[in-house]
Structures are given as C-alpha cells and as structure tokens.
C-alpha cells in the first residue's frame, strides 16, 4: 500500500510539473506577427520591444503591456463646421493617414494618441480654413491638406507617430451659398456663350472682309495685266505696221533704182491722178478742174520732177550732214 501511495504521489508530482512546465513555456514563448511591435514591462517598468517572430520572456515577471501596429492607418475624422475668412460656414469632412514609427513613444507618450491626433487634425483644419475665403477653399484643397499635415505631424512626433497625409473628402457650404454659386455658374456659362458667339461673328466678318479684299486685289491685278497685254499688243501691231510700211518704201525705192523704174513710177502717178479726179467727180456735183487739165503729161512731168528732187535730196543728205558736222 505504501509503495502504491508513493507511486501515486510521484505521478501527481510529475503531472503537476508537466502542467507547470506547459504553462511556463506558454507564458515564456511569444510569437509577434509581422508589422507589429509588443511592449514588454518588467515589474511595471519598460523593458524592451519584441520584434516580429519568435520571442521569449520571463513568465510572471515580464508582461506584454502594449501591442502597437506598425501599419499605415486611415482614420476618418468627424465632420465639423469651419468659418472661412469671409465669415461663411463650411462643413468639412476628411481622412487622416498616420503610422506608428516609435512604439515606445506611442505607448507612453500619450494616453490615447489616436484621439489626440484626431482632435489636433480638426483644430488645425479650422485654423487653416479660417485664413481662406470660400472660393479659395474650393481651389486650394491641396494647400489645405499640406498645412494640416505639417501642423499635426509636428506635434505627433512626440507621440511616436508619423502623419503621412490628410485628404478632404467633402466641402459643403450652406444651401443659400450653394444656390448663389449655382446662379453664378449659370451666369458665367451664359457669359462665355455670348463671348463665343461674338467672337465667331467677329471672325466671320474678318474672313468676309479679307475675302473681298483678296478678290478686289485679284481683279485689279487681272485688269492691270489685261491693260499691259493690250498695250503690248497695240505696240506690236504699230511696230508691225511701221515695219511693213518701211519695207514697202524700201521695195519702192529699190524698184525706182532699177531699169524702167521711173517709167513705172510715171504710170503709177498718172493712175493715181486719174483716180483722184474720178473720186472727186463722184462725191460732189460741183467739180473744180485745173486750168491745164488737158495737159496731163505736163502734170505728170511736174510730179516726177518732185520725186526726182526727193531722190536727189536723199542721195546728197549724207554729204550735207558731213559738211555741217565739219
């Protein structure tokens, strides 16, 4: 019986030892997930930070006081009413993005860094909106976001938190302001339409005027060219007639110098003389005749003497010119 009792006692001790060992190992082994940092306190005082992976602590002496996530956290800030520089109420709603960079400061720097960052973001947003007019708040969203991030990040560094960015989700003015803005937009669009129409009419008139000007220039150039061509044609015709007359005179002169040339001239003059008197007789009832009409030969002789005199003048003209020049 005593041996059985000792065996039972030993088995109970082994079981208790195993249970204690299991509890000890369970308390001593800590597996930290990725992108997390666990704060270990020993006897209530900060001891160390457990990195992601397998870690060991002293059970009942060390404890995990805080578990901080190192991921980027998007946080929706509550909608609030802001007053612009021109005293207009504006309801603003935004999203803040931050990340824990120092787990120790995030655990001991403030009792609730999330609440602190949220309140600081809202107060900074009200300050930034208060320096801008209503119209500028709609145009300078990027500037508002940048100023809010700068203000919050500067204070959040003491809490071990890095503020990455702030994005405004919505800017909602009062209903009266919305109606006024809608009317303004409508008026602006109508103004643009009128300006566009006037610009189109202006361009149309300019195009028409330029077309007329180009047509008039083209017409005047055509008339100018036509006049030039006509003048050139008339000049060429006159030159051709003069050349023909000169050639005819030259041929007559050469013919006179040939044998029986003077006889041909006598015959021609006589024919012209007779024809002239015949035309005079046809054109008028009254006919004046020279006193020596019967002496036709003498008249032809007189005409031929004039022709010969002209020929002699042409022959001696170079000699006279030479004497005169001497």
C-alpha positions as CSV (number, residue, x, y, z in Angstrom):
1,X,0.0,0.0,0.0
2,X,2.8,2.4,0.8
3,X,4.5,1.6,-2.5
4,X,1.3,2.3,-4.3
5,X,0.8,5.5,-2.5
6,X,4.4,6.7,-3.3
7,X,3.8,5.8,-7.0
8,X,0.6,7.9,-7.0
9,X,2.3,10.8,-5.3
10,X,5.2,10.7,-7.8
11,X,2.8,10.6,-10.7
12,X,0.8,13.5,-9.3
13,X,4.0,15.5,-8.9
14,X,5.1,14.7,-12.5
15,X,1.7,15.7,-13.8
16,X,1.8,19.0,-11.8
17,X,5.4,19.6,-13.1
18,X,4.3,19.0,-16.6
19,X,1.3,21.3,-16.2
20,X,3.6,24.0,-14.7
21,X,6.1,23.5,-17.5
22,X,3.5,23.8,-20.2
23,X,2.1,27.0,-18.6
24,X,5.6,28.3,-18.2
25,X,6.5,27.6,-21.8
26,X,3.2,29.1,-23.0
27,X,3.9,32.2,-21.0
28,X,7.5,32.4,-22.0
29,X,7.1,32.0,-25.7
30,X,5.7,34.9,-27.7
31,X,5.1,34.9,-31.4
32,X,4.8,38.5,-32.7
33,X,3.0,39.0,-36.1
34,X,4.5,40.9,-38.9
35,X,4.1,44.7,-38.8
36,X,3.5,44.7,-35.0
37,X,5.6,45.7,-32.0
38,X,4.9,44.5,-28.4
39,X,6.0,46.5,-25.5
40,X,7.4,44.3,-22.6
41,X,7.3,45.6,-19.0
42,X,9.3,44.0,-16.2
43,X,7.8,44.7,-12.7
44,X,5.8,47.5,-14.3
45,X,8.7,49.2,-16.0
46,X,9.5,49.3,-19.7
47,X,12.0,46.6,-20.6
48,X,12.2,46.1,-24.3
49,X,10.2,45.8,-27.6
50,X,9.5,42.4,-29.1
51,X,10.2,42.3,-32.9
52,X,8.1,40.2,-35.3
53,X,8.8,36.5,-35.0
54,X,9.6,34.1,-32.1
55,X,10.5,35.8,-28.8
56,X,11.0,34.6,-25.2
57,X,10.1,36.4,-22.0
58,X,10.2,35.5,-18.3
59,X,6.8,34.4,-17.2
60,X,5.2,36.2,-14.2
61,X,8.0,38.8,-14.3
62,X,7.7,40.1,-17.8
63,X,4.4,41.0,-19.4
64,X,3.1,42.3,-22.7
65,X,1.8,45.8,-21.8
66,X,1.0,47.2,-25.2
67,X,0.7,45.9,-28.7
68,X,1.3,48.5,-31.4
69,X,0.5,48.1,-35.1
70,X,3.2,49.5,-37.5
71,X,0.8,49.6,-40.5
72,X,-0.5,52.8,-42.1
73,X,-3.8,53.6,-40.5
74,X,-6.5,55.5,-42.3
75,X,-8.8,57.3,-39.9
76,X,-12.0,59.1,-40.7
77,X,-12.2,62.4,-38.9
78,X,-15.6,63.7,-37.7
79,X,-17.4,66.2,-39.9
80,X,-17.2,69.7,-38.4
81,X,-18.3,73.3,-39.2
82,X,-15.5,75.7,-40.1
83,X,-15.7,79.5,-40.5
84,X,-13.9,81.0,-43.6
85,X,-12.2,84.3,-43.8
86,X,-15.3,85.9,-45.3
87,X,-17.5,84.6,-42.4
88,X,-19.1,81.7,-44.3
89,X,-19.9,78.4,-42.6
90,X,-18.4,75.4,-44.3
91,X,-18.9,71.8,-43.3
92,X,-15.7,69.8,-43.8
93,X,-15.1,66.1,-43.7
94,X,-11.7,64.4,-44.2
95,X,-9.5,61.4,-43.8
96,X,-6.2,61.3,-41.9
97,X,-3.4,58.7,-42.6
98,X,-0.8,58.0,-40.0
99,X,1.7,55.3,-38.9
100,X,3.4,54.4,-35.7
101,X,7.2,54.8,-36.0
102,X,8.2,54.6,-32.4
103,X,6.2,52.0,-30.4
104,X,7.6,53.1,-27.1
105,X,6.6,56.8,-27.5
106,X,3.2,55.7,-28.9
107,X,2.7,53.6,-25.7
108,X,3.9,56.1,-23.1
109,X,3.8,59.5,-24.9
110,X,0.1,59.9,-24.5
111,X,-2.8,58.0,-23.1
112,X,-4.6,57.8,-26.5
113,X,-2.5,59.0,-29.5
114,X,-5.4,58.2,-31.9
115,X,-7.8,60.6,-30.1
116,X,-5.0,63.2,-29.8
117,X,-4.2,63.1,-33.5
118,X,-7.9,63.3,-34.4
119,X,-8.5,66.4,-32.2
120,X,-5.3,68.1,-33.4
121,X,-6.3,67.5,-37.1
122,X,-9.7,69.1,-36.5
123,X,-8.3,72.1,-34.8
124,X,-5.6,72.6,-37.4
125,X,-8.2,72.3,-40.2
126,X,-10.3,75.0,-38.6
127,X,-7.3,77.3,-38.3
128,X,-6.3,76.8,-42.0
129,X,-9.9,77.3,-43.3
130,X,-10.1,80.5,-41.2
131,X,-7.3,82.1,-43.3
132,X,-9.0,81.5,-46.6
133,X,-12.1,82.8,-48.4
134,X,-14.9,80.5,-49.5
135,X,-13.8,80.5,-53.2
136,X,-10.2,79.7,-52.3
137,X,-11.1,76.8,-50.1
138,X,-12.5,75.0,-53.2
139,X,-9.5,75.9,-55.3
140,X,-6.7,75.2,-52.7
141,X,-7.6,71.8,-51.4
142,X,-4.0,70.6,-51.8
143,X,-2.7,73.6,-49.9
144,X,-5.2,72.9,-47.0
145,X,-4.1,69.2,-46.9
146,X,-0.4,70.1,-46.8
147,X,-0.9,72.7,-44.0
148,X,-2.9,70.3,-41.9
149,X,-0.3,67.5,-42.2
150,X,2.5,69.9,-41.3
151,X,0.7,71.1,-38.1
152,X,-0.3,67.6,-36.9
153,X,2.9,65.9,-37.8
154,X,5.0,68.4,-35.8
155,X,3.0,67.6,-32.7
156,X,2.7,63.8,-33.3
157,X,6.4,63.3,-33.4
158,X,6.5,63.4,-29.6
159,X,3.9,60.5,-29.6
160,X,6.0,58.3,-31.9
161,X,3.5,58.8,-34.8
162,X,4.2,59.9,-38.4
163,X,1.3,61.7,-40.1
164,X,1.6,60.8,-43.8
165,X,-1.2,62.8,-45.4
166,X,-4.7,64.4,-44.9
167,X,-7.4,64.3,-47.6
168,X,-10.5,66.4,-47.6
169,X,-13.5,64.2,-48.6
170,X,-16.2,66.9,-48.8
171,X,-16.7,70.6,-48.5
172,X,-20.3,71.5,-48.0
173,X,-21.4,75.2,-47.8
174,X,-24.9,76.2,-46.7
175,X,-27.8,75.8,-49.0
176,X,-28.1,79.5,-49.7
177,X,-24.5,79.6,-50.7
178,X,-25.0,76.6,-53.0
179,X,-27.9,78.3,-54.8
180,X,-25.8,81.5,-55.2
181,X,-22.9,79.5,-56.6
182,X,-25.2,77.8,-59.0
183,X,-26.6,81.1,-60.2
184,X,-23.0,82.4,-60.6
185,X,-22.0,79.3,-62.6
186,X,-25.1,79.7,-64.8
187,X,-24.3,83.4,-65.4
188,X,-20.7,82.6,-66.2
189,X,-21.7,80.0,-68.7
190,X,-24.1,82.4,-70.4
191,X,-21.4,85.0,-70.5
192,X,-19.0,82.5,-72.1
193,X,-21.6,81.6,-74.7
194,X,-22.2,85.3,-75.6
195,X,-18.5,85.9,-75.9
196,X,-18.0,82.8,-78.0
197,X,-20.9,83.9,-80.3
198,X,-19.5,87.4,-80.7
199,X,-16.0,86.1,-81.3
200,X,-17.5,83.8,-84.0
201,X,-19.3,86.7,-85.7
202,X,-16.2,88.9,-85.5
203,X,-14.1,86.2,-87.1
204,X,-16.8,85.7,-89.8
205,X,-16.8,89.4,-90.6
206,X,-13.0,89.4,-90.7
207,X,-13.0,86.5,-93.1
208,X,-15.5,88.1,-95.4
209,X,-13.6,91.4,-95.5
210,X,-10.4,89.6,-96.2
211,X,-12.1,87.6,-98.9
212,X,-13.4,90.8,-100.6
213,X,-10.0,92.4,-100.3
214,X,-8.4,89.4,-101.9
215,X,-11.0,89.4,-104.7
216,X,-10.5,93.1,-105.4
217,X,-6.7,92.7,-105.5
218,X,-7.0,89.8,-107.8
219,X,-9.5,91.7,-110.0
220,X,-7.2,94.8,-110.2
221,X,-4.2,92.6,-110.9
222,X,-6.2,90.9,-113.7
223,X,-7.3,94.3,-115.1
224,X,-3.7,95.6,-114.9
225,X,-2.3,92.5,-116.7
226,X,-5.1,92.9,-119.4
227,X,-4.2,96.5,-119.9
228,X,-0.5,95.6,-120.2
229,X,-1.3,92.8,-122.6
230,X,-3.5,95.2,-124.7
231,X,-0.8,97.9,-124.8
232,X,1.8,95.4,-125.7
233,X,-0.5,94.1,-128.5
234,X,-1.1,97.6,-129.8
235,X,2.6,98.4,-129.7
236,X,3.4,95.2,-131.5
237,X,0.7,96.0,-134.1
238,X,2.0,99.5,-134.6
239,X,5.6,98.2,-134.9
240,X,4.5,95.6,-137.4
241,X,2.6,98.2,-139.5
242,X,5.6,100.6,-139.4
243,X,7.9,97.7,-140.4
244,X,5.6,96.8,-143.3
245,X,5.4,100.4,-144.4
246,X,9.2,100.8,-144.2
247,X,9.6,97.5,-146.1
248,X,7.2,98.8,-148.7
249,X,9.0,102.1,-149.1
250,X,12.3,100.2,-149.3
251,X,11.0,98.0,-152.0
252,X,9.6,101.0,-153.9
253,X,13.0,102.8,-153.6
254,X,14.8,99.8,-154.8
255,X,12.4,99.4,-157.7
256,X,13.0,103.0,-158.8
257,X,16.7,102.4,-159.0
258,X,16.2,99.5,-161.4
259,X,15.8,99.8,-165.2
260,X,12.5,101.2,-166.3
261,X,11.7,102.1,-162.6
262,X,11.0,105.7,-163.4
263,X,8.6,104.7,-166.1
264,X,6.7,102.6,-163.7
265,X,6.5,105.5,-161.3
266,X,5.2,107.7,-164.1
267,X,2.5,105.2,-164.8
268,X,1.5,104.9,-161.2
269,X,1.4,108.6,-160.6
270,X,-0.8,109.0,-163.7
271,X,-3.2,106.3,-162.5
272,X,-3.4,107.9,-159.0
273,X,-4.1,111.3,-160.6
274,X,-6.9,110.0,-162.7
275,X,-8.4,108.0,-159.8
276,X,-8.3,111.1,-157.6
277,X,-10.3,113.2,-160.1
278,X,-12.7,110.3,-160.6
279,X,-13.5,110.1,-156.8
280,X,-13.9,113.9,-156.7
281,X,-16.4,113.7,-159.5
282,X,-18.4,111.0,-157.7
283,X,-18.5,112.7,-154.3
284,X,-19.8,116.2,-155.5
285,X,-22.0,117.7,-158.1
286,X,-19.5,120.6,-158.5
287,X,-16.1,119.8,-159.9
288,X,-13.2,122.3,-160.0
289,X,-10.6,121.4,-162.6
290,X,-7.2,122.9,-163.0
291,X,-6.7,125.3,-165.9
292,X,-4.2,122.9,-167.6
293,X,-6.4,119.8,-167.2
294,X,-5.8,119.0,-170.9
295,X,-2.1,118.9,-170.4
296,X,-2.0,115.7,-168.4
297,X,1.6,114.9,-169.5
298,X,2.9,118.2,-168.1
299,X,1.3,117.5,-164.7
300,X,2.9,114.0,-164.6
301,X,6.2,115.5,-165.5
302,X,5.8,118.0,-162.7
303,X,5.1,115.2,-160.2
304,X,8.0,113.2,-161.4
305,X,10.3,116.2,-161.0
306,X,9.3,116.3,-157.4
307,X,10.0,112.6,-157.0
308,X,13.4,113.1,-158.6
309,X,14.1,116.0,-156.3
310,X,13.3,113.9,-153.3
311,X,15.6,111.2,-154.5
312,X,18.5,113.7,-155.0
313,X,17.9,115.0,-151.5
314,X,18.2,111.5,-150.1
315,X,21.3,110.9,-152.1
316,X,23.2,114.1,-151.0
317,X,21.9,114.0,-147.4
318,X,25.0,112.3,-146.0
319,X,27.3,114.8,-147.8
320,X,25.4,117.7,-146.3
321,X,25.5,116.1,-142.9
322,X,29.2,115.6,-143.2
323,X,29.8,119.3,-144.2
324,X,27.6,120.6,-141.4
325,X,29.4,118.5,-138.8
326,X,32.7,119.8,-140.2
